[in-house]
Amino acid sequence: MGLSVREALQLSEMREIKLIAGKQGIDRDIKWLTIVEVMEDVTRLHEGEFLITTAYGWHEKSDSYSMLIHALSNRQLSAVAIHTGFYLDVVPLAMIEAANRTGLPLLEIPRTMNFSTVTRSILEQLVNKQLSMLTQAQRIQDELTALVIKNTGFSSLTDALSKLLHCNVSLYESNQALLAGSYITNRQYPIEHAYPIVTEGQTIGTIFIQKQTRLTSLDQLALKQAANIFAIEFLKLRIIEDTRSQMEADFLDILFSHSYEDEKTILKKSKEMGYDLTGLNCVAVLSSSNLSELELQCQQTLISTRTKGLIKRKMDHVVVLLCGDFEPFIDEQKSSLSTVGVSTAAGIRELESALKEALVAHHFARYRKESLIQFKSLGAYQVFIRLKENGEDLTAYYEPLLSPIVSYDQKHQSQLMRTLEAFLENNLVINRTADKLFIHRHTLNYRIKQLEKLMGIDIYSYEQRIHVQFALLAYLTDSILSSN
């Protein structure tokens, strides 16, 4: 909403001034007015300045007229007005040609006009326009601020901004997710503009504008004000979300530690928070290379699968308490890049045990390099898991048979224990086991003979194989849980 060169020339006081070159730049905005008698340093001039000069000394630089206009154009002035009749009787042709090339409006002020007439008329208009623009910008800020105080949300803010600027407005998060949109028409406007919402040097969102005409100075100022208001709304929601997350995390600690006396009271509190824990619940433990992204993914999965759940981020994993129908969340996580361990279904009194189950399942999932393992699928391992949790020393169950293999692997950096595990998993099928280990079947046969020799058994004997499988279960349980 600034004063353009075209508008300035239409003022009654400016009628005697002639536009003699650079007509293509006539719609440039005038930001300020500067009078220079002696042109010593063009770098002191700034973008948008309306330069008035008597061209003192310019007659001595007739060979540099073109360079001078190019230098002034590079400073992005709004216009150059030469007061002729003092040092230049007419504006030189070289200067006119340069102004036409660069698009810098070149004006001629007749000697009969006073500087004061030109400066007063332009400055009055500039001040009035600036005052009007600031008044309107303040009105826009007040209206948007009132909506933030009323806690009406992003939709009301975009509605108000759309009406104030007469344009379509869309609001996006930094991840390109659409938060709100307000449209004065369904038609696509030709002029589009994106304005970032920045706080603490970080872009947290974008206001996207579609308008039939180019953005005016008032539009730009209004967008700047609106971006600050939207930033406040973003930060307000972040504070609310952080507070809610902390309350839920603290509530999870209470549930898992069973540090409450009255079950009826804790169930009532959980319902007040929007979670019904009266039925069966489930605990999931998840990990990935980026815990912040994983936590956000868990929140989004809860929303997309319509699963009720509480989330807490730990040092190296994320814990999710899933309420009621938790299968949709688990099914969704099977295809994710995270590692997930899931407990058996449990009531509110068994949540502490459910957390331990989820952690154990997570440890096994990491060992097996599987995306998801449920505790109930661990089968016979559960016997040794319970023994280990109760403080039992599992070495007695596997050392007599497997300690020679452990020693051999350590001494020779070999893979005999992994070979034994794969061979038993694949029901003693040579080809399938070799494919699993990426080795030739002759190599596998050689390893099996080494295993039989070290353990002193015939692995193809059913009874002896049962003893080996029993020992291997104890060994793997001890190794996996001891390393975490």
C-alpha positions in Angstrom: 0.0 0.0 0.0 3.0 2.3 -0.7 3.0 5.3 -3.0 4.0 4.4 -6.6 5.8 6.6 -9.0 2.7 6.6 -11.2 0.5 7.8 -8.3 3.1 10.5 -7.4 3.0 11.9 -11.0 -0.8 12.1 -10.8 -0.7 14.5 -7.8 -1.8 18.0 -8.7 1.5 19.5 -7.4 3.5 17.2 -9.7 1.8 17.9 -13.0 4.7 19.9 -14.4 7.1 17.0 -13.9 7.7 14.9 -17.0 8.5 11.2 -17.2 11.2 11.1 -20.0 12.5 7.6 -19.7 12.2 4.2 -17.8 8.4 4.0 -18.2 8.4 0.3 -17.5 9.3 1.0 -13.9 6.6 3.5 -13.2 4.8 1.2 -10.7 7.8 1.0 -8.4 7.0 1.9 -4.8 8.5 5.1 -3.2 9.8 4.3 0.3 11.4 7.6 1.0 12.6 10.8 -0.7 16.2 11.9 -0.9 17.8 15.1 -2.2 21.4 15.0 -3.3 23.3 18.0 -4.7 26.7 16.3 -5.2 26.7 12.6 -6.3 29.8 11.4 -4.5 28.8 7.9 -3.3 25.9 6.0 -4.8 26.2 3.2 -2.3 24.6 5.5 0.3 21.4 5.3 -1.6 18.8 2.5 -0.7 16.1 0.5 -2.4 12.9 2.5 -3.0 14.4 6.0 -2.5 13.1 8.8 -4.8 16.2 10.7 -5.7 16.0 14.4 -6.5 19.1 16.2 -7.8 20.3 19.3 -9.6 23.0 17.1 -11.3 25.8 19.3 -10.0 29.0 18.3 -11.8 27.3 15.9 -14.1 28.1 18.1 -17.1 31.8 17.2 -16.4 31.0 13.5 -16.7 29.2 13.3 -20.0 31.1 10.2 -21.0 29.8 8.4 -17.8 26.1 9.2 -18.0 25.2 5.6 -18.9 27.4 4.1 -16.1 25.9 6.5 -13.6 22.3 5.5 -14.5 23.3 1.8 -14.4 24.8 2.3 -10.9 21.6 4.1 -9.7 19.5 1.3 -11.2 21.5 -1.3 -9.3 20.7 0.4 -6.1 17.0 -0.3 -7.0 15.8 3.3 -6.6 12.2 4.0 -7.2 13.0 7.0 -9.6 15.6 9.7 -10.4 14.2 13.3 -10.8 16.7 15.8 -12.3 16.0 19.5 -11.7 17.1 21.0 -15.0 18.2 24.6 -15.6 20.8 24.7 -12.9 23.7 22.6 -14.1 22.0 20.7 -17.0 19.8 22.5 -19.4 18.4 19.2 -20.7 18.7 15.6 -19.7 21.4 14.0 -21.9 20.4 11.4 -24.4 22.8 8.8 -23.1 21.1 9.1 -19.7 17.7 8.7 -21.3 18.8 5.6 -23.3 20.3 4.0 -20.2 17.2 4.6 -18.1 15.1 3.0 -20.9 17.4 0.0 -20.9 17.3 -0.5 -17.1 13.7 0.5 -16.5 14.7 3.2 -13.9 12.0 6.0 -14.1 13.8 9.2 -15.1 11.9 12.4 -14.4 12.6 16.0 -15.4 11.6 18.8 -12.9 11.4 22.2 -14.6 13.4 25.1 -13.1 10.1 26.9 -12.3 9.2 24.3 -9.7 10.5 24.5 -6.1 12.1 21.5 -4.4 9.8 22.1 -1.5 6.7 21.6 -3.7 7.9 18.2 -4.8 9.2 17.0 -1.4 6.1 18.2 0.5 3.6 16.6 -1.8 5.4 13.3 -1.9 6.2 13.2 1.9 2.6 14.0 2.8 1.3 11.1 0.7 4.0 8.8 2.1 3.2 9.7 5.7 -0.5 9.4 5.1 -0.1 6.1 3.4 2.2 4.7 6.1 -0.2 5.9 8.8 -3.1 4.3 7.1 -1.2 1.1 6.5 -0.1 0.9 10.2 -3.6 1.6 11.3 -5.0 -1.2 9.2 -2.1 -3.6 10.2 -2.9 -2.9 13.8 -6.6 -3.7 13.2 -5.6 -7.0 11.6 -3.3 -7.8 14.5 -5.9 -6.9 17.0 -8.6 -9.1 15.3 -6.3 -12.1 15.0 -5.0 -11.7 18.5 -8.5 -11.7 19.9 -9.2 -15.0 18.1 -6.1 -16.5 19.7 -7.2 -15.3 23.2 -10.6 -16.8 22.6 -8.9 -20.1 21.7 -10.9 -20.5 18.5 -8.2 -22.5 16.6 -6.4 -22.3 13.3 -9.6 -22.5 11.2 -10.9 -19.2 12.6 -7.6 -17.5 12.1 -7.4 -18.6 8.4 -11.1 -17.5 8.0 -10.3 -14.0 9.4 -7.1 -13.6 7.3 -8.9 -14.7 4.1 -11.6 -12.1 4.6 -9.1 -9.3 5.5 -6.9 -10.0 2.5 -9.7 -11.1 0.1 -7.8 -14.3 -0.9 -7.6 -18.0 -0.4 -5.6 -19.0 2.7 -4.1 -22.4 3.5 -2.0 -23.2 6.6 0.5 -26.0 6.6 2.7 -27.6 9.2 6.5 -27.9 8.6 5.9 -31.5 7.5 3.5 -30.3 4.7 0.4 -31.5 6.5 -2.6 -29.2 6.0 -3.9 -27.7 9.2 -6.6 -25.4 8.0 -7.9 -23.7 4.8 -10.3 -20.9 4.1 -11.4 -20.1 0.6 -13.4 -17.1 -0.7 -13.8 -18.9 -4.0 -13.2 -22.4 -5.3 -11.5 -21.0 -8.3 -7.7 -21.2 -8.5 -6.2 -17.7 -8.4 -3.2 -16.9 -10.7 -1.0 -15.3 -8.0 0.4 -17.6 -5.3 2.6 -16.6 -2.4 4.0 -18.7 0.5 4.9 -16.9 3.8 6.9 -18.9 6.4 6.0 -19.0 10.1 9.3 -18.8 11.9 10.2 -19.0 15.6 13.6 -19.3 17.2 15.1 -19.4 13.7 13.1 -22.6 12.8 10.3 -22.7 10.2 7.3 -24.4 12.0 4.7 -23.8 9.3 3.7 -21.9 6.1 0.9 -19.6 5.2 0.0 -20.2 1.5 -1.9 -17.4 -0.3 -3.8 -17.4 -3.6 -5.0 -14.0 -4.8 -6.3 -12.5 -8.0 -3.9 -9.6 -7.8 -0.3 -9.2 -6.6 0.3 -8.7 -2.8 0.2 -5.1 -1.8 2.5 -3.6 0.9 -0.5 -3.8 3.3 -0.9 -7.5 2.4 2.8 -8.1 3.1 2.6 -6.3 6.4 -0.6 -8.2 7.3 1.0 -11.5 6.5 4.0 -10.6 8.7 1.6 -9.8 11.6 -0.4 -13.0 10.9 2.7 -15.1 10.8 3.6 -13.9 14.3 0.0 -14.6 15.5 0.1 -18.1 14.0 3.5 -18.7 15.6 1.9 -17.9 19.0 -0.9 -20.4 18.3 1.6 -23.0 17.3 3.6 -22.4 20.5 0.5 -22.4 22.6 -0.6 -25.8 21.2 3.0 -27.1 21.7 2.9 -26.1 25.3 -0.5 -27.8 25.8 0.7 -30.9 24.0 3.9 -31.0 26.0 2.0 -30.6 29.2 -0.5 -33.4 28.2 2.3 -35.7 27.2 4.1 -35.1 30.5 0.9 -35.8 32.5 0.4 -39.0 30.6 4.0 -40.1 31.1 3.7 -39.5 34.8 0.4 -41.4 34.9 2.1 -44.3 33.1 4.8 -44.4 35.7 2.2 -44.7 38.4 0.4 -47.5 36.6 3.5 -49.5 35.9 5.0 -49.1 39.4 1.6 -49.8 40.9 2.2 -46.8 43.2 -1.5 -46.2 44.0 -3.6 -47.5 46.8 -7.2 -47.4 45.4 -7.8 -49.1 42.1 -11.3 -47.5 41.8 -9.7 -44.1 42.1 -7.0 -44.7 39.5 -9.6 -46.2 37.1 -11.8 -43.1 37.5 -8.8 -40.8 36.9 -7.9 -42.8 33.7 -11.5 -42.3 32.4 -11.2 -38.6 33.1 -8.1 -38.5 30.9 -10.0 -40.4 28.2 -8.7 -43.9 28.7 -10.7 -46.9 29.9 -8.5 -49.4 31.6 -11.2 -51.5 33.1 -10.8 -54.3 30.5 -7.7 -56.0 29.0 -4.8 -53.8 28.0 -1.5 -54.4 26.3 2.0 -52.9 26.5 4.3 -52.3 23.5 8.0 -51.4 23.6 9.4 -49.9 20.4 12.9 -48.7 19.3 14.4 -47.2 16.1 17.4 -45.1 15.1 15.3 -41.9 15.6 13.2 -41.9 18.8 11.7 -38.5 18.2 10.3 -39.6 14.8 9.3 -42.9 16.4 7.3 -41.2 19.1 5.5 -39.0 16.5 4.8 -42.2 14.4 3.3 -43.9 17.5 1.0 -40.9 18.0 -0.1 -40.9 14.4 -0.7 -44.6 14.4 -2.9 -44.3 17.5 -4.9 -41.7 15.6 -5.1 -43.5 12.2 -6.0 -46.9 13.8 -8.4 -45.2 16.3 -6.6 -47.0 19.2 -6.6 -45.5 22.6 -3.1 -45.4 24.1 -0.6 -43.6 26.4 2.9 -42.9 25.2 6.2 -42.4 27.1 9.6 -41.9 25.6 12.5 -43.5 27.5 16.3 -43.3 27.0 16.5 -45.8 24.2 12.9 -46.9 23.5 9.3 -45.8 23.5 6.6 -47.4 25.7 3.0 -47.5 24.6 0.1 -48.6 26.9 -2.7 -49.8 24.6 -6.2 -49.8 25.9 -9.1 -52.1 24.9 -8.9 -53.1 21.2 -5.1 -52.9 20.6 -4.8 -55.2 17.6 -5.1 -52.5 14.9 -2.1 -50.7 16.4 0.0 -53.9 16.5 -1.0 -54.9 13.0 0.1 -51.4 11.7 3.5 -51.6 13.4 4.3 -54.9 11.7 5.1 -53.1 8.5 7.1 -50.3 10.2 10.9 -49.9 10.4 11.0 -50.0 14.2 11.6 -53.0 16.4 8.5 -53.9 18.5 7.9 -56.2 21.5 4.3 -56.7 22.7 3.0 -58.1 26.0 0.1 -60.5 26.5 -3.3 -58.9 27.4 -3.5 -57.8 31.0 -5.7 -56.1 33.5 -4.7 -52.9 35.3 -3.2 -54.9 38.2 -0.9 -56.8 35.8 0.5 -53.8 33.9 3.9 -54.0 35.7 4.3 -57.6 34.5 3.0 -56.7 31.1 5.8 -54.1 30.8 8.4 -56.7 31.6 6.9 -59.0 29.0 7.0 -56.3 26.3 10.7 -55.5 27.2 11.6 -59.2 26.9 9.7 -59.6 23.6 11.5 -56.5 22.3 14.9 -58.0 23.3 14.1 -61.2 21.4 12.9 -59.1 18.3 16.2 -57.3 18.3 18.2 -60.5 18.6 16.2 -62.2 15.8 16.2 -59.0 13.7 12.4 -59.2 13.4 10.2 -56.1 13.3 7.7 -57.4 15.9 7.5 -60.2 18.4 4.6 -60.9 20.8 5.5 -62.4 24.2 2.9 -65.1 23.7 4.8 -66.4 20.6 7.9 -67.1 22.6 6.5 -70.4 23.7 9.0 -72.6 25.6 11.3 -69.7 26.1 8.8 -68.4 28.7 9.8 -71.1 31.1 13.4 -69.9 31.2 12.4 -66.2 31.1 10.4 -66.7 34.3 13.3 -68.6 35.9 15.7 -65.8 35.0 13.3 -63.1 36.4 13.1 -65.1 39.7 16.9 -65.0 40.0 17.6 -68.5 38.8 21.1 -69.2 37.4 20.4 -70.6 33.9 24.0 -71.8 33.3 23.3 -75.1 35.0 20.7 -75.9 32.2 23.1 -75.4 29.3 26.8 -75.5 30.4 27.3 -79.3 30.4 26.3 -79.6 26.7 27.0 -76.2 25.2 30.1 -74.8 27.0 32.5 -76.6 24.6 30.8 -74.9 21.7 31.0 -71.5 23.4 34.7 -72.0 24.1 35.3 -73.2 20.5 33.5 -70.2 19.0 35.5 -67.8 21.2 38.8 -69.4 20.4 38.3 -69.8 16.6 35.9 -66.9 15.9 33.5 -69.4 14.4 29.7 -69.7 14.1 29.0 -73.1 15.5 26.4 -71.9 18.0 24.6 -70.0 15.3 24.7 -73.1 13.1 23.2 -75.3 15.8 20.4 -72.8 16.4 19.6 -72.6 12.6 19.8 -76.4 12.2 17.3 -77.0 15.0 15.0 -74.2 13.8 14.8 -75.7 10.4 14.0 -79.2 11.7 17.4 -80.7 10.7 16.8 -80.0 7.0 20.2 -79.6 5.4 19.3 -77.5 2.3 17.0 -75.2 4.1 19.6 -74.6 6.9 22.4 -74.0 4.4 20.3 -71.4 2.6 19.5 -69.7 5.8 23.1 -69.5 6.8 24.3 -68.7 3.2 26.8 -71.6 3.2 27.3 -74.7 1.1 25.6 -77.9 2.3 29.0 -79.6 2.5 30.2 -76.9 4.8 27.1 -77.4 6.9 27.7 -81.1 7.2 31.2 -80.5 8.3 30.0 -78.1 11.0 27.3 -80.6 12.2 30.0 -83.3 12.7 32.0 -80.8 14.7 29.0 -80.0 16.9 28.3 -83.7 17.5 31.9 -84.2 18.5 32.1 -81.2 20.9 28.8 -82.2 22.6 29.4 -85.9 22.5 25.9 -86.7 21.1 24.1 -87.9 17.9 22.0 -84.9 16.9 19.8 -87.1 14.8 18.8 -89.1 18.0 15.4 -87.8 19.1 16.0 -88.0 22.8 19.5 -86.5 22.6 18.2 -83.7 20.3 15.5 -82.8 22.9 18.3 -82.3 25.5 20.2 -80.0 23.1 17.1 -78.0 22.3 16.3 -77.6 26.0 19.9 -76.4 26.6 19.8 -74.0 23.7 16.6 -72.4 24.9 18.2 -71.8 28.3 21.4 -70.5 26.7 19.7 -68.1 24.3 17.4 -66.7 27.0 20.3 -66.1 29.3 22.4 -64.5 26.5 19.6 -62.2 25.2 18.3 -61.0 28.6 21.8 -60.6 30.1 23.0 -58.4 27.3 20.1 -55.9 27.8 
